[in-house]
Amino acid sequence: MERRSLLQTFAKTLPPLPFLLIIGAILLIPTTLQAQGSAKLNYRSIITKAGLKESILFLSGKECGGRASGTRGLEHARELILHRFRDCGLLPLDGCYTKGFPIDSAIVGRNVVGMIPSARPSGKYIIICAHFDNIGILGGKLYPGADANASGVAALIELVRASGRMYKNGIRPRHNIVFAALDGKEMNMAGSKYLAKNLPCPPDQVLCVVNIDQIGTTLAPPKGYGSNYLLILGRDKISADMASDITYSNYSISKPLQIDYSFYGSPSFLKTFYKLSDHYPFHKLGIPAIMVTCGINNNNYKTTDTEKFIAYNALLSRTEFLFELLWRTAF
């Protein structure tokens, strides 16, 4: 009886059970965040300079023939991307990875599109895209397009590798993620226009589009910037939360980037160039959309746009930044 009385007295001094559960949950938060941070770094480490280089060497090589739409060279590039999407566990969008669309009366284009579904049913989507076409062989000369845009596709593939591994290991995003390698950018943005007209959801359910277009070199930094820089077009088109995500994502990588949002301090150039790449058809639908780039340089649309000009340290930092941004917006 005395022992039971002591236990009853002790029990009366304890806080209510809900309070104990709340305290326990609070105490677990640092451990949970630490585990999430460790997992994120583990998956970010899947992104490597070797992986980026392997993709760029192939895409800008002779076998791909400059990747003009409608050519066998572009088909080789498409096959590589398709294999990467499948091998990394991405699911086809609407039942297939590629769908044909007319570019002109003679050429049929084909995007490569895969997705990672959300952990719980969600109507929200995030789209990460990069065009894989270039201008091909003109006058018997190869236009390799290493920076424009083998570099963007290489970054896209690395993001797919890291995200696919997470998906296979049971780490699922809050929102559906669509990865799109786009054909026909050099032919009036035919591929992005086609995808924008055939979205898997209403436009207002797409949270954002991130377009990766030429991020491989350090040949055109803004005035006063070093080599580890990035240009982002469209910050005024996105939410305050996503703008904040961009800032924190940059601080999370090992070598934070100098980010310029003004396109070399020229409002008129910024307005013009924002309309010239594959995010723009989505923007016209009212979808928040940004473009990331290293800027135009003297090798654009020339035979000298070769792999030897790729700055892999900067490209790695830029791709890691994109992974962090994807982590914050989708996971």
N, C-alpha and C positions, 0 to 999 in steps of 0.2 A: 504494500500500500504506500509506504514512504517513497519508494523508487518511482512509482507511478505518479505520485503527487509532485515530485521534483520535475519529472518530464513534462507534466501539464503546465507547471509554472514556467519552465523554459520555453515551451511552445507559445505561451501567451506573449512572451517578449519579442518573438520574431515578427518582422514586417509581413504584411499580406503577401500571398503568393504572386499576384500580378506584379507587385513592386520588385520582388526578387527576380522575376523573369526579365523585366525591363533592365535592371542593373546588369544581369548576366549578358543580355544582348549588347549593351553598351560596352562592356568589358571585352566582348569578342570583336568589336569593330576594328581596332588596330590590327589584330591578328588576321582578320579577313582581308583588310586592305593590303597588308604586307604580302599575303599569299597571292592576291590578285596582281600586285605590282611585280612580284617574282615571276608569275606565269606570263605576264605581258612581255617582260624582258626575254624570257626563254623563247617565246614565239617571234619576237622581233629579231632575235639573233639568227633566225632562218634566212632573213634577208642578207645577202652577201654580195661583195664586189665580184666574186667569181661567178655567181649566178647572173648578175647583171651583164657581165662581160660575155658570157656564153650566149645569151639571147641577142645581144647587139651584134656580135660577130656573125651569127647566122643570118639575122634579118638584114644586115647591111652587106652581106657577102654576095658573091657572083650567082649562087644558086637562086637567090631571091630576085635577082635582076632588077633591082631598084623598086620593086613592089608596085608597079602601076596597076591600077584596077583593070580587071579583065585579062590579066596575063598569067602565064604559068608560074612566073616568079612570085606573084602575090598568092597564088594557090599554095606554094611551098610555105610561105609565111603563115597562111591561115591554118595549114595542117599542124604546124608547130604549136600555135596558140591553142588549137582545139585539143591536141594531145595533152597539153599542160592543164587545161581546164578539167578534162576528164580525169587525168591522173591525180589531181589534187582534190577530187571529190565534189566539184561543183555540179549542181543539178542543172539540166537544161531548162530554159525558160519556155513555157508553153509547149513542152514536149520535145523540143529539138534545140540544138546548139546554134544552128545556122538557118537562116531563111533568105531566099533570094528576093531581090528588089531591082527594078530597072534603074540604071544610072543614066543611060541614054538609049537610043534605038538599037545599039549594037552590044552594049555591055550590061551584064547582070552582076550586081554587087552582092556580097554576102558578109554580114557582120558575124562575129563569134560572141555569143552571149551565154553566160552561166550565172547561177545564183546560189546563195547560201540562205536558206529560209530561217526565219526568226524562231527562237526557242518556243514561244507561244504564238498562237495565231495573231497576226498583225497585218493590217492593211497598209502599213507604212513601208516605204522603200528608200534606199540610198543607192545612187548610181555612181560607179567609178568607171571612167572611160578613157580610152586613148585610141587614136586612129593608127592603123598599121599600113595604110597605103602611102605611096610616094609617087614620083613622076616617071620612074622606070629607066628606060634606055632611049636616049634621044640623039639622033645623028651618029649612032654607033657608040656613044659614050654612056657609061654607067653612072647613074646618080644614086649613090648608096643610101642616102638618108639615114645616116647613123644617129645624128642628133635629132633630125626631124623625120620620122618620129620613132625610130627603133629604140631610142632611149626611153620614151614614154611607155612603149609596149613592154620593154624589159622591166620597168618599175611596176607596171600592172601585173606582170607575171609573178614577180616577187611578192606582191601583195596577195595574189591568189595562192601562192605556195604557203605563206604564213597563215592566212585565214582558213585555207583548206585543212591544214594540219590541226588547227583549233577545232574546226567542225568535226573532223574525224575523231578527235579526242573528247568530244562531248561539250565543248565550249561553244554555245550558240548565242547569236546576237539578239538584241532586243527588237531590231528591225530587220526586214529582209534586205540583203545586199545583192545588187546586180553588178557584175563585172562585164564590161562590154568593150571588145576590140572592134573598132569601127572601120568599115571600108568606105571609100568614096569621099573622103574629106577634101582631096584635091580636085574633086569634080562636084563642086557646089555643095559640099557637106551632105552628100546623098545618104550616107549611112546613118548619121545622127538624125537627119530629118525623118528617115524611115522609122527609127526606133522611137522617136518622139511621137510619131503618129500611131505607134503600136505598143504603147506602154502596158505593163501588166496591171495597171491601176489607173484611176483618175489622176490627172496632173496634180491636184491638191493633196494627194497622198504621197507624193515624192518629196521627201524632206530636203534633199539637196542633190545636186549633180557636181562631181569633181572631175574636171577634164584635165588630163595630163598631156601636155603638148610641148615637147622639146625641153627636156630638163637635164641634158647630158653634158653640157659644156660650161665653161666659165669665161667665155670670150666677150661677154657684153654686160658686165656689172654696172649698176647705177653709179653715178658719180660719188666717190667717197667710200664705196663698198669694197670689201675684200672678195676673195674667190668663193667663199662659202655663203652664197646668197640665193634668193629665190624671189621671183616676181609673182604676185597673186593679183589677178584681175577679177573684180566683182565683189569686193568686200561690202560695198554698199547694197548689194543685191541679196545678202544673206541675213539671217537673224542675229541679234546681239549674242545669243547663246553660242551660235556656231563661230562667230568672230572671236568670242572668248575661248572656244575650243581650239582655234588656230593658235592663239597666243600660248595657251598652256601646253599644247602638243609640241610646239617648238622648244619650250623650256624643258621638255621631258627627254629630248634626245641628247646624245653624248656631246655633239658639237652643234649647238643651236645656230640656226641660220639668220643672216641678216635679211629680213623680209621687206620688200618694197611693194606698196599697194598703188603707187601713183603712175606706174609705167614711165619711169624716167622723168617724173615730175611734169608730165604733159597731159592735161585733161583732154585735149583734143585727140592725141594719140591713144589714150586709154579708151576713149569712147569708140574710136575706129577699130582698134585691135580686138576689143571685146566682142565685136560682131563677126570676127573672121575665123572662129574655130568652133569645135563641135558642141560646146556647151550652149551656144546661142539658140539653136532651135528649141531647147528645153526652156531657156529663159523666156522666149516668146510665148510660151504656154503659162507663164507665171511661176515657174519652178525656180527656187533659189539655186543659182549656178555660179561656180567659180572656175577659173582656169589657172593652172600653175605652169610656169615656164621659166626658162633661163634667159629668155629674150632672143631677139633676132640678131644674127651676126653675118659676117661676110661670106660664110659658107652656105647660107640658106639657098636651096634650090640650085646648088652647084655640085660639080663632080668632086669637089674637095670636102664635102660633108662625109668624112670617113671616120672610122673608129679611132684613129690615132689622136683625134682631138677630144675624145671623151675624157672628162675629169672624174674618175671613179670615186674619189673621196667625196666630192661634192654630190655626185649622183647618189651615193649611199646615204648621205645625210638627208637629202631631199626625199628619198624613198622611205627612210625611217620616219621622217616627219609625217609622211602620208599615212604610214601604218598607225602612228599615234593618233592622227586625226580620225582615222577610221575606227580605232578602238574607242575613242571618246564619243563619237556620234552614233555608233551602231551597237557597241557591246555594253 
